[in-house]
Amino acid sequence: MTEHPPVDSRNYIPSYPLTSVMPVKTVVQRTTLRGQIHEQLHRSLGEEMKGETRKVGVWGLGGAGKSQLVRSYLGHYRADYDATFWIEAGQTTSIDRDFLQIYHSLAKAQPQNKPPSSEEVLRTVHSWFIGRGGRWLFVFDGADQLENESDVHFVDISRYVPESPNVHVIITSRSYIAKILSTFEGVNVGELEELQAEELFFKCSEITMTQQKVVDQAKIIVKELGYLALAITLAGSYISQTPRLSSNLPAYLKEYHRRRQEVLSEQPNKRIHQYGESVMTVWEMSYAAVENQLPEAGRFLTLLAFLNHEDIFLDLFGLDTNGASPPLQRSWTSVIWNQNKVSIHMIEKCFAVLEKHSLLQRQENRATYSMHKLVHAWGSDRLLQKEKWDGANVFCTGAFQLLFEAVLNCVKTPEAKLRLVPHLRENFDAIQKPGRVIGIDSFTDELEYIGDFLSNAGQWQDAGAVQRKVLDDRQRILGEEHPDTISAMNDLANALGNQGQLDEAAKMHEEVLEKRRRILGKEHPSTISAMNNLANTLGDQGQLDEAAKMLEEVLEKMRRILGEEHPSTISVMNNLAFMLGGQGQLDEAAKMHEEVLEKRRRILGEEHPDTISAMNNLANTLGNQGQLDEAAKMLEGVLEKRRRILGEEHPDTISAMNNLANTLGDQGQLDKAISLLEVTVQKMKLVHGDEHPHTKVAISNLTRLTSSRATNKPIDGDKERDKGSTLYTRIKRRFRRKAL
């Protein structure tokens, strides 16, 4: 505790209100943040600031626990102060009311015939502290309207702060302006730490932590609630009052998902929880303040509710500093602004307003923002009342247009592609929810393009979901026999094949081939492409003879109709070479892979993904032939290029890790191979799941090499390579084609 002079009886004044110094049952100790408040209130002042009142702004999202943090500070450092004064600072009238009560408590405040004016009250209270010893604390709680002087609720806090070095001031606010009012840097209150969130949940729910299962269930609940103090408080209180949930916590989550908006609208008990409003109410108040200050910022926040709540970066919006016209006629900008030219400065202005009201948080050292997950959910939920469905449609489709433009303009680096994926996923989930979006049918072509983008980025699960939606829409709108419907079925079948759902993919490819033969004819390039895709899937199923026979027919037709140098002809040659290698015809397969690689290098260049895949396939075949040194060298090049061009988490990069590890194992470098395969298996499970064929291959390879090292028995190279050609221990890359 900080020492200060003993209290003089002339200094005596009771704390106001007395409840401000009473302990609160459900407060959790956020020791780091509490320590920051204490350190700033006791930090030495420079010469130019000596004699000033120390002020600490405590700001953050509504419901984050700012007031509870300050109450924790009071409870811990109560003995440091002669008295504390807790002022409800939501509006000027409440501050004046509380100052009048303090005024009446002062020794100089003699009874008067008429009530004093607010100016007289301020002068009297302020003068009482000037030159007086001791230590005093003023808390201005809930001072949210600190910036817009034209707002009817605007509060000029500086007018009420006593000027004395012995007075400490804490200002809690949802506004970022509280930081600016601080003597130093202030304290930003965000999410609770996990253990703090769990402690608060158990305090409010009155459940005893007797079993690990209960603790694990609580972890899930507080994570779902985004570690937000008010939401956890309401959840715990609701559970404590609902006996059927106290012994069945998973049932609460189900109820929460079903009735989220209603649950978050529950009113807290102010006397128990020290919160005056529900989660929904505090955010609606913040939203109203934003709209009052800048209406476009309010609409912008709603648009963001249909993107992912994390990593909202400026480049996502595709605008420059010159106010260039949007690239597409149906631009998302019309949802926010009623003008043709929109610049990045207008976006930055919206971000600034939302950040000031703590509805967005800027990430340190990055030009990116995030939104609390519950604010994000509230942003769309508030529109989903029946009478606001049209609004949900407008903003959801506006976000879709924004993302489509971002995909069109996306640079080719893997980081740039992967950065868009969470936003595409979130928006697609919104599109899929029943009753949310009307009229998305007009964007089916754009949705198909996004499906291809996701597939090329290696996001096969997401691509499959999008392509299934495209197929459903095309079947409903265009009919089963329309060429675009058949193309959509082809794309979905390819996605299913990538996902390892080979039986469903094969069945769908057979249907595509049958329809194209009947409608377009046997010699049409799209029909031939369908044969290629079906053959690839049959090969993946292990039907190598049938697949090779079909690919020989496809290659003959491609050469005759499209020519030897056409990319599709070269791709079919690659696929046939793969099947021949699987059949054990390694010399012929190697010769064909060499031809594919030579043509791709010449036509596409060294860095093209198809060229790199050709290197991968040739290296695998060389490895199966026993040319291990050359194969390893080539596979190292493949892995380096895929890491650089596709990214660490792309499925093709992970497959390259598997292939190199196998070759290193065949060379007898077991430790190095096993280490690489362990990482490979981990990544395979994360990207594909446990049941994907590629994951099973990698696990089988790891088991084989680990067993060899444990028994100290060298791998029988010839035997394992023969076995590998059948079991696909090396993962090659086949090429499935859209309709030509």
C-alpha positions in Angstrom: 0.0 0.0 0.0 1.2 3.6 -0.7 1.9 5.5 2.5 0.5 9.1 3.0 0.0 11.4 5.9 -2.5 10.4 8.7 -6.0 11.6 8.3 -6.7 14.9 9.9 -10.2 15.1 11.5 -10.7 18.3 9.4 -10.3 16.1 6.3 -13.1 13.8 7.2 -15.8 13.4 4.6 -17.7 10.2 4.0 -17.3 8.3 0.8 -20.1 8.8 -1.6 -22.1 6.7 -2.0 -21.2 4.3 0.8 -21.9 1.3 -1.4 -19.0 2.3 -3.6 -16.6 0.9 -1.1 -18.6 -2.3 -0.3 -17.3 -5.6 -1.7 -19.0 -7.0 -4.8 -19.6 -10.8 -4.7 -19.1 -11.5 -8.4 -16.1 -9.4 -9.1 -13.0 -11.3 -10.4 -9.6 -9.9 -9.7 -8.0 -8.7 -13.0 -4.7 -8.1 -11.3 -2.7 -6.9 -14.3 -5.2 -4.3 -15.3 -5.7 -3.2 -11.7 -2.0 -2.9 -11.3 -1.9 -0.6 -14.4 -4.4 1.7 -12.9 -2.5 1.9 -9.6 0.9 2.4 -11.4 -0.5 5.3 -13.5 -2.1 7.0 -10.5 1.2 6.9 -8.6 3.6 7.5 -11.4 5.9 10.5 -11.0 4.9 13.6 -12.9 7.4 15.6 -15.0 8.2 19.2 -14.0 5.8 20.6 -16.5 2.9 18.5 -15.0 3.6 19.0 -11.3 0.6 19.9 -9.3 -1.9 18.4 -11.8 -4.6 15.9 -11.0 -3.7 12.4 -12.1 -6.3 10.9 -14.4 -6.7 7.4 -15.7 -9.1 6.6 -18.5 -10.5 3.0 -18.4 -12.2 2.3 -21.7 -13.5 -0.6 -23.7 -16.4 -2.4 -25.2 -19.7 -2.2 -23.3 -20.0 -5.2 -21.0 -16.2 -5.8 -20.8 -16.2 -5.2 -17.1 -14.7 -1.7 -16.8 -16.8 -0.7 -13.7 -16.1 -4.1 -12.1 -12.3 -3.5 -12.6 -12.5 -0.2 -10.9 -14.5 -1.7 -8.0 -11.8 -4.3 -7.7 -9.3 -1.4 -7.5 -11.3 0.2 -4.8 -11.5 -3.0 -2.8 -7.8 -3.6 -3.0 -6.6 0.0 -2.4 -9.4 1.3 -0.2 -7.0 2.1 2.7 -5.0 4.4 0.4 -7.8 7.0 0.3 -9.4 9.2 2.9 -12.7 8.9 0.8 -13.9 7.8 -2.6 -16.6 9.4 -4.7 -18.4 7.3 -7.3 -20.1 9.6 -9.8 -22.6 8.3 -12.3 -21.3 10.1 -15.4 -23.7 9.0 -18.1 -25.1 12.5 -18.4 -24.6 16.0 -16.9 -27.8 15.8 -14.8 -26.6 12.7 -12.9 -23.1 14.2 -12.3 -24.7 17.4 -11.0 -26.9 15.3 -8.7 -24.0 13.4 -7.3 -21.9 16.5 -6.8 -24.8 18.1 -4.9 -24.7 15.1 -2.5 -20.9 15.6 -2.0 -21.5 19.3 -1.5 -23.9 18.6 1.3 -21.3 16.3 3.0 -18.7 19.0 3.1 -18.1 21.0 6.4 -18.4 24.2 4.5 -21.8 23.4 3.1 -24.2 25.3 5.4 -28.0 24.9 5.2 -29.4 27.4 2.7 -32.9 28.8 2.0 -32.6 27.9 -1.7 -30.7 25.1 -3.4 -27.3 26.1 -4.7 -26.7 26.4 -8.5 -24.6 23.8 -10.2 -21.7 26.3 -10.6 -21.8 27.1 -6.9 -21.7 23.4 -6.0 -18.7 22.9 -8.3 -16.8 25.8 -6.9 -17.4 24.7 -3.3 -16.4 21.1 -3.9 -13.4 22.0 -5.9 -12.2 24.6 -3.5 -12.5 22.1 -0.6 -9.8 19.9 -2.1 -7.4 22.8 -3.1 -4.4 22.7 -0.8 -5.8 19.9 1.4 -3.7 17.0 2.4 -4.7 13.4 2.4 -5.6 11.3 -0.7 -9.0 11.3 -2.5 -10.4 9.3 -5.4 -13.1 10.4 -7.9 -14.6 7.8 -10.2 -16.6 9.1 -13.1 -18.4 5.9 -14.2 -20.1 5.4 -17.6 -18.9 8.7 -19.2 -19.6 7.5 -22.7 -20.5 10.8 -24.5 -17.1 12.6 -24.4 -16.6 13.8 -27.9 -19.7 15.2 -29.7 -20.5 18.5 -28.0 -23.7 18.8 -30.0 -25.0 15.5 -28.5 -27.7 16.1 -25.9 -25.9 13.6 -23.6 -22.4 15.2 -24.1 -20.4 15.4 -20.8 -17.5 17.8 -20.3 -15.7 15.7 -17.7 -12.8 18.2 -17.3 -15.3 20.7 -15.9 -15.9 18.4 -12.9 -12.4 17.2 -12.1 -10.9 18.9 -9.0 -7.5 20.4 -9.6 -5.3 19.0 -6.8 -2.2 16.7 -6.8 -3.9 14.8 -3.9 -6.9 13.9 -6.0 -6.9 10.8 -8.2 -9.5 10.4 -11.0 -10.6 7.3 -12.9 -12.9 7.7 -15.9 -14.7 4.6 -17.2 -16.1 4.9 -20.7 -17.0 3.0 -23.9 -15.3 5.9 -25.7 -11.7 6.0 -26.8 -11.6 9.6 -25.7 -11.1 8.4 -22.2 -7.6 7.4 -23.2 -6.9 11.0 -24.5 -8.2 12.4 -21.2 -5.7 10.3 -19.3 -2.6 11.8 -17.8 -0.6 8.9 -19.2 -1.7 6.0 -21.5 -4.9 4.9 -19.7 -6.1 1.3 -19.5 -7.9 -0.6 -22.2 -10.3 -3.3 -20.9 -10.9 -6.2 -23.3 -11.8 -9.8 -22.9 -11.3 -11.7 -19.7 -8.4 -14.1 -19.5 -9.7 -17.7 -19.7 -9.2 -18.5 -16.0 -10.8 -15.2 -15.0 -13.8 -16.0 -17.2 -14.2 -19.4 -15.7 -14.0 -18.0 -12.2 -16.7 -15.4 -13.0 -18.9 -18.1 -14.5 -18.7 -20.3 -11.4 -19.3 -17.4 -9.1 -22.4 -16.3 -10.9 -23.8 -19.8 -11.7 -23.1 -20.9 -8.1 -21.9 -24.2 -9.4 -19.1 -26.0 -7.5 -16.1 -27.1 -9.5 -16.2 -30.7 -8.4 -15.6 -32.5 -11.6 -13.2 -31.9 -14.5 -16.1 -32.5 -16.9 -18.0 -29.5 -15.4 -14.8 -27.3 -15.8 -14.4 -28.4 -19.4 -18.1 -27.6 -20.1 -17.6 -24.2 -18.5 -14.6 -23.6 -20.7 -16.7 -24.2 -23.8 -19.4 -21.8 -22.6 -17.1 -18.9 -21.7 -15.2 -19.3 -25.0 -18.6 -19.2 -26.9 -19.4 -16.0 -25.0 -16.1 -14.4 -26.2 -14.8 -14.1 -22.6 -17.0 -11.0 -22.3 -17.7 -10.2 -18.6 -21.3 -9.1 -18.9 -22.3 -12.0 -21.1 -20.7 -14.5 -18.7 -22.4 -12.8 -15.8 -25.8 -13.1 -17.4 -25.2 -16.7 -18.4 -24.1 -17.7 -15.0 -27.0 -15.9 -13.3 -29.5 -17.5 -15.7 -28.1 -21.0 -15.0 -28.2 -20.4 -11.3 -31.9 -19.6 -11.5 -32.7 -22.5 -13.8 -32.2 -25.8 -12.0 -32.5 -28.0 -15.1 -29.4 -26.2 -16.5 -27.2 -26.3 -13.4 -26.7 -30.0 -13.8 -26.7 -30.0 -17.6 -24.4 -27.2 -18.9 -24.4 -28.5 -22.5 -28.2 -27.8 -22.6 -27.4 -24.1 -21.9 -25.3 -23.9 -25.0 -28.0 -25.4 -27.1 -30.5 -22.9 -25.7 -28.1 -20.0 -26.2 -27.6 -20.9 -29.9 -31.3 -21.2 -30.4 -32.2 -18.0 -28.4 -29.0 -15.9 -28.6 -30.7 -12.6 -29.1 -33.2 -13.2 -26.3 -30.6 -14.5 -23.9 -28.3 -11.4 -24.5 -31.3 -9.1 -23.9 -31.7 -10.4 -20.3 -31.5 -7.6 -17.7 -28.9 -8.0 -15.0 -29.6 -7.4 -11.3 -27.8 -4.2 -10.7 -27.5 -4.7 -6.9 -25.8 -8.1 -7.4 -23.9 -7.8 -10.6 -23.2 -4.0 -10.7 -24.5 -3.8 -14.3 -27.4 -1.5 -15.2 -28.1 -2.7 -18.7 -28.3 -5.9 -20.8 -25.6 -6.8 -23.4 -27.9 -5.8 -26.2 -28.9 -2.5 -24.6 -25.3 -1.3 -24.1 -24.4 -2.0 -27.7 -27.6 -0.4 -29.0 -26.6 2.7 -27.0 -23.2 2.7 -28.6 -24.7 2.1 -32.1 -27.0 5.1 -31.6 -24.1 7.3 -30.6 -22.2 6.2 -33.7 -25.2 6.8 -36.0 -25.6 10.2 -34.4 -22.0 11.2 -35.1 -21.6 9.5 -38.5 -24.5 7.6 -40.0 -22.2 5.9 -42.6 -20.2 4.4 -39.7 -23.3 2.7 -38.4 -24.1 1.2 -41.7 -20.4 0.2 -42.1 -20.5 -1.7 -38.8 -23.6 -3.6 -40.0 -21.8 -4.5 -43.2 -18.8 -5.8 -41.2 -21.2 -8.1 -39.3 -21.4 -10.2 -42.5 -17.6 -10.6 -42.7 -15.4 -12.4 -40.3 -14.9 -10.6 -36.9 -11.1 -10.8 -37.1 -8.4 -9.4 -39.4 -10.6 -6.7 -41.0 -7.8 -5.0 -43.1 -7.9 -1.8 -45.2 -6.8 -3.5 -48.4 -9.9 -5.7 -48.2 -12.0 -2.8 -49.4 -10.1 -2.2 -52.6 -10.1 1.6 -52.5 -7.3 4.1 -53.1 -6.7 7.6 -51.8 -8.0 9.2 -54.9 -11.6 8.2 -54.6 -11.5 6.0 -57.7 -14.9 4.7 -58.9 -15.7 1.2 -57.8 -14.7 -1.5 -60.4 -18.1 -3.1 -60.6 -21.5 -1.6 -61.4 -23.1 -3.5 -58.5 -20.6 -2.2 -56.0 -20.9 -2.7 -52.2 -20.2 0.9 -51.6 -23.7 1.9 -52.5 -24.8 0.1 -49.3 -22.9 2.7 -47.2 -22.6 5.9 -49.3 -25.0 7.6 -51.7 -22.2 8.8 -54.0 -20.1 7.5 -56.9 -16.6 8.1 -55.7 -15.5 6.6 -52.4 -12.0 6.8 -51.1 -10.0 4.9 -48.5 -10.2 8.1 -46.3 -13.9 7.6 -45.9 -13.3 4.0 -44.7 -10.7 5.2 -42.3 -13.1 7.8 -40.9 -15.7 5.0 -40.2 -13.0 2.9 -38.6 -12.0 5.8 -36.4 -15.5 6.5 -35.1 -16.2 2.8 -34.4 -12.9 2.5 -32.6 -13.7 5.5 -30.5 -16.8 3.8 -29.3 -15.0 0.5 -28.7 -17.1 -1.4 -31.2 -13.9 -2.1 -33.1 -10.4 -2.7 -31.8 -7.3 -1.8 -33.8 -4.6 -4.5 -33.6 -1.2 -3.3 -32.4 1.5 -2.9 -35.1 -1.0 -3.9 -37.9 -3.3 -1.9 -40.1 -6.1 -4.3 -39.2 -9.2 -4.3 -36.9 -11.2 -6.8 -35.0 -14.7 -6.9 -33.5 -15.7 -8.9 -30.5 -17.5 -12.1 -31.6 -20.7 -11.2 -29.7 -20.8 -7.7 -31.2 -20.3 -9.3 -34.5 -23.3 -11.7 -33.9 -25.4 -8.8 -32.6 -24.7 -6.8 -35.7 -26.5 -9.3 -37.9 -29.0 -10.6 -35.3 -30.5 -7.2 -34.8 -31.6 -7.2 -38.4 -33.1 -10.6 -38.4 -36.4 -9.6 -36.8 -39.0 -10.3 -39.4 -39.6 -6.7 -40.3 -35.8 -6.2 -41.0 -35.1 -9.1 -43.3 -34.8 -6.7 -46.3 -32.0 -4.9 -44.4 -30.2 -8.2 -43.7 -30.4 -9.0 -47.4 -29.0 -5.6 -48.4 -26.0 -5.8 -46.1 -25.3 -9.5 -46.6 -25.3 -9.2 -50.4 -23.3 -5.9 -50.1 -20.6 -7.8 -48.1 -20.7 -10.6 -50.8 -20.1 -7.9 -53.5 -17.2 -6.5 -51.5 -15.6 -10.0 -51.2 -16.1 -10.8 -54.8 -14.3 -7.6 -55.8 -11.5 -8.5 -53.3 -11.2 -12.0 -54.9 -11.0 -10.5 -58.4 -8.3 -8.0 -57.3 -6.4 -10.5 -55.0 -2.7 -10.7 -55.6 -1.4 -14.2 -56.1 0.6 -14.6 -52.9 -0.7 -17.4 -50.7 -0.9 -15.0 -47.7 -3.2 -12.7 -49.6 -5.5 -15.6 -50.7 -5.6 -17.2 -47.2 -6.4 -13.8 -45.7 -9.7 -13.7 -47.6 -10.8 -17.2 -46.7 -12.3 -16.5 -43.2 -14.3 -13.6 -44.6 -15.6 -15.7 -47.5 -16.5 -18.5 -45.1 -18.4 -16.2 -42.8 -20.3 -14.5 -45.6 -21.2 -17.8 -47.2 -22.5 -19.1 -43.8 -24.7 -16.0 -43.7 -26.0 -16.6 -47.2 -26.9 -20.2 -46.3 -29.0 -19.4 -43.3 -32.7 -19.8 -44.0 -34.7 -16.6 -44.4 -31.6 -14.4 -44.3 -30.9 -13.5 -47.9 -33.4 -13.1 -50.7 -32.2 -12.6 -54.3 -28.7 -14.1 -54.0 -29.6 -16.2 -57.0 -28.4 -13.3 -59.2 -24.9 -13.8 -57.9 -24.5 -17.5 -58.8 -21.8 -16.8 -61.4 -19.8 -14.8 -58.9 -20.3 -17.6 -56.3 -19.0 -20.1 -58.8 -15.9 -17.9 -59.3 -15.4 -17.8 -55.5 -15.6 -21.6 -55.4 -12.8 -21.9 -57.9 -10.8 -19.4 -55.9 -11.2 -21.4 -52.7 -10.3 -24.6 -54.5 -7.1 -23.1 -56.0 -6.2 -21.8 -52.5 -6.4 -25.4 -51.2 -9.6 -24.8 -49.2 -11.3 -27.9 -50.5 -14.0 -28.2 -47.8 -15.1 -24.6 -48.3 -14.9 -24.9 -52.1 -17.1 -28.0 -52.0 -19.8 -26.2 -49.9 -19.9 -23.3 -52.3 -20.0 -25.5 -55.4 -22.8 -27.5 -53.9 -24.8 -24.3 -53.4 -24.0 -23.3 -57.1 -25.3 -26.7 -58.3 -28.5 -26.5 -56.2 -29.2 -23.0 -57.6 -28.5 -24.0 -61.2 -30.6 -27.1 -61.0 -33.5 -25.1 -59.6 -33.2 -22.1 -62.0 -31.8 -23.6 -65.2 -32.8 -27.2 -65.0 -30.9 -30.5 -64.9 -29.8 -30.6 -68.5 -28.5 -27.0 -68.9 -24.7 -26.9 -69.8 -24.1 -24.6 -66.8 -25.8 -27.0 -64.5 -23.7 -29.9 -65.8 -20.5 -27.8 -65.4 -21.5 -27.0 -61.8 -21.9 -30.8 -61.2 -18.4 -31.4 -62.7 -16.9 -28.8 -60.3 -18.6 -30.3 -57.3 -17.5 -33.8 -58.3 -13.9 -32.5 -58.5 -14.2 -30.9 -55.1 -15.5 -34.1 -53.6 -12.6 -36.0 -55.1 -10.2 -33.5 -53.5 -11.9 -34.1 -50.2 -11.5 -37.9 -50.5 -15.2 -38.6 -51.1 -14.3 -40.8 -54.0 -17.5 -42.9 -54.3 -19.8 -39.8 -54.5 -17.3 -38.1 -56.8 -17.2 -41.1 -59.2 -21.0 -41.3 -59.3 -21.3 -37.7 -60.1 -18.6 -37.8 -62.8 -20.4 -40.7 -64.4 -23.5 -38.6 -64.6 -21.6 -35.6 -66.1 -20.1 -37.9 -68.7 -23.4 -39.5 -69.6 -25.1 -36.1 -70.1 -22.3 -34.6 -72.1 -22.1 -37.6 -74.4 -25.8 -37.4 -75.0 -26.1 -33.6 -75.3 -22.7 -32.5 -76.8 -21.5 -35.6 -78.4 -18.5 -37.9 -77.8 -16.0 -35.7 -79.6 -16.8 -32.4 -77.8 -13.9 -31.1 -75.7 -16.1 -30.9 -72.6 -17.1 -34.5 -73.0 -13.5 -35.5 -73.3 -12.7 -33.5 -70.1 -15.4 -35.4 -68.3 -13.8 -38.7 -69.3 -10.5 -37.4 -67.9 -12.1 -36.5 -64.6 -13.9 -39.8 -64.2 -10.7 -41.7 -65.1 -8.8 -39.7 -62.4 -11.3 -40.6 -59.8 -11.3 -44.3 -60.8 -7.6 -44.2 -60.4 -7.9 -42.7 -57.0 -10.2 -45.6 -56.1 -7.5 -48.0 -57.2 -9.2 -49.1 -60.5 -5.9 -48.5 -62.4 -6.5 -50.6 -65.4 -9.9 -49.1 -66.2 -8.5 -45.6 -65.5 -5.5 -46.1 -67.8 -7.6 -47.5 -70.6 -9.9 -44.5 -70.4 -7.1 -42.0 -70.3 -5.4 -43.6 -73.4 -8.6 -42.9 -75.3 -8.8 -39.3 -73.8 -5.2 -38.6 -74.8 -5.7 -39.8 -78.4 -8.8 -37.5 -78.7 -7.0 -34.6 -77.1 -4.0 -34.9 -79.4 -6.3 -35.1 -82.5 -8.7 -32.3 -81.6 -6.7 -29.9 -79.5 -3.1 -30.7 -80.5 0.0 -31.9 -78.8 0.9 -28.6 -77.1 -2.5 -27.8 -75.7 -2.4 -27.5 -71.8 -5.3 -30.0 -71.5 -3.5 -32.5 -73.7 -0.4 -32.2 -71.5 -2.5 -32.6 -68.4 -4.0 -35.8 -69.7 -0.5 -37.1 -70.5 0.4 -36.4 -66.9 -2.6 -38.3 -65.6 -1.9 -41.3 -67.9 1.7 -41.3 -66.7 0.5 -41.5 -63.1 -1.8 -44.5 -63.9 1.1 -46.3 -65.7 3.3 -45.7 -62.7 0.6 -47.2 -60.5 0.5 -50.2 -62.7 4.3 -50.7 -62.3 5.2 -49.5 -65.8 7.8 -47.2 -64.4 10.0 -46.7 -67.4 7.2 -45.7 -69.6 5.7 -43.5 -66.9 9.1 -41.7 -66.3 9.5 -41.0 -70.0 6.0 -39.5 -70.2 6.5 -37.4 -67.0 9.8 -36.1 -68.5 7.9 -35.0 -71.6 5.2 -33.3 -69.5 7.8 -31.5 -67.5 9.7 -30.3 -70.5 6.5 -28.9 -72.2 5.3 -27.2 -69.1 8.6 -25.6 -68.5 8.7 -24.3 -72.0 5.0 -23.2 -72.2 4.1 -22.2 -68.6 7.5 -21.4 -67.0 9.4 -22.8 -64.1 7.2 -21.2 -61.4 3.8 -22.3 -62.6 2.0 -24.6 -60.2 1.4 -27.1 -63.0 5.1 -27.2 -63.8 5.9 -27.8 -60.1 3.4 -30.6 -60.0 5.1 -32.2 -63.0 8.4 -32.0 -61.2 6.7 -33.7 -58.2 5.3 -36.5 -60.3 8.6 -37.2 -62.1 10.5 -37.2 -58.8 8.1 -39.7 -57.4 8.5 -42.0 -60.4 12.3 -41.7 -60.2 12.1 -42.6 -56.5 10.1 -45.7 -57.4 12.8 -46.6 -59.9 15.4 -46.4 -57.2 17.0 -43.1 -58.3 16.7 -41.8 -54.8 19.4 -39.0 -54.8 17.9 -37.4 -58.0 14.4 -37.8 -56.6 15.3 -36.3 -53.3 17.0 -33.3 -54.9 14.0 -32.7 -57.1 11.5 -33.1 -54.3 13.4 -30.5 -52.2 13.0 -28.1 -55.0 9.3 -28.9 -55.3 8.7 -28.3 -51.5 10.7 -25.0 -51.6 8.6 -23.7 -54.5 5.3 -24.8 -53.1 6.1 -23.2 -49.7 6.9 -20.0 -51.4 4.2 -19.9 -54.0 1.3 -21.8 -52.4 2.0 -21.4 -48.7 2.8 -23.7 -45.9 -0.8 -24.9 -45.3 -1.7 -25.6 -48.9 -2.6 -29.3 -49.5 -0.1 -29.6 -52.3 2.7 -28.3 -50.1 1.8 -30.8 -47.4 1.8 -33.6 -50.0 5.3 -32.5 -51.1 6.4 -32.9 -47.5 5.0 -36.4 -47.5 6.8 -37.3 -50.7 10.2 -35.9 -49.6 9.9 -37.7 -46.3 9.3 -41.0 -48.0 12.3 -40.6 -50.2 14.5 -39.6 -47.3 13.3 -42.7 -45.5 14.1 -44.9 -48.5 17.6 -43.3 -48.4 17.9 -44.4 -44.8 17.7 -40.9 -43.3 15.0 -42.1 -40.9 15.3 -39.5 -38.2 15.0 -36.6 -40.7 12.2 -38.5 -42.5 10.2 -39.2 -39.4 10.5 -35.7 -38.1 9.2 -34.3 -41.4 6.4 -36.9 -41.5 5.2 -36.1 -38.0 4.6 -32.5 -39.1 3.0 -33.7 -42.3 0.5 -35.9 -40.4 -0.4 -33.1 -38.1 -1.0 -30.8 -41.0 -2.9 -33.4 -42.9 -5.3 -34.0 -40.0 -5.8 -30.2 -39.7 -6.4 -29.6 -43.4 -8.1 -32.8 -44.5 -9.3 -34.6 -41.4 -8.5 -38.1 -40.2 -10.4 -40.0 -42.8 -9.0 -38.4 -46.0 -7.0 -40.8 -48.1 -4.0 -38.5 -48.1 -4.0 -38.4 -44.3 -4.2 -42.2 -44.1 -1.3 -42.5 -46.5 0.8 -40.1 -44.4 -0.1 -42.0 -41.2 0.8 -45.3 -42.9 4.1 -43.9 -44.0 4.9 -42.6 -40.6 4.1 -46.0 -39.0 6.3 -47.8 -41.5 9.3 -45.6 -40.9 8.9 -45.5 -37.1 8.6 -49.3 -37.0 11.8 -49.6 -39.1 13.7 -47.3 -36.8 12.4 -49.1 -33.7 13.4 -52.5 -34.9 16.7 -51.2 -36.4 15.8 -53.0 -39.7 16.6 -51.2 -42.9 13.8 -50.7 -45.4 13.8 -53.1 -48.3 13.9 -50.4 -50.9 12.8 -52.6 -53.9 10.0 -54.2 -51.9 8.7 -51.0 -50.4 8.8 -49.2 -53.7 6.8 -51.9 -55.4 4.4 -51.8 -52.5 4.4 -48.0 -52.6 3.4 -47.9 -56.2 0.2 -49.7 -55.3 -0.6 -48.0 -52.0 0.2 -44.5 -53.2 2.8 -43.9 -50.4 3.9 -40.9 -52.6 1.1 -38.5 -53.4 1.0 -37.3 -57.0 -1.1 -34.5 -58.5 -3.7 -35.4 -61.0 -5.4 -32.7 -63.1 -9.1 -32.5 -63.2 -10.5 -30.0 -65.7 -13.6 -27.8 -66.0 -15.5 -27.9 -69.2 -13.4 -26.6 -72.1 
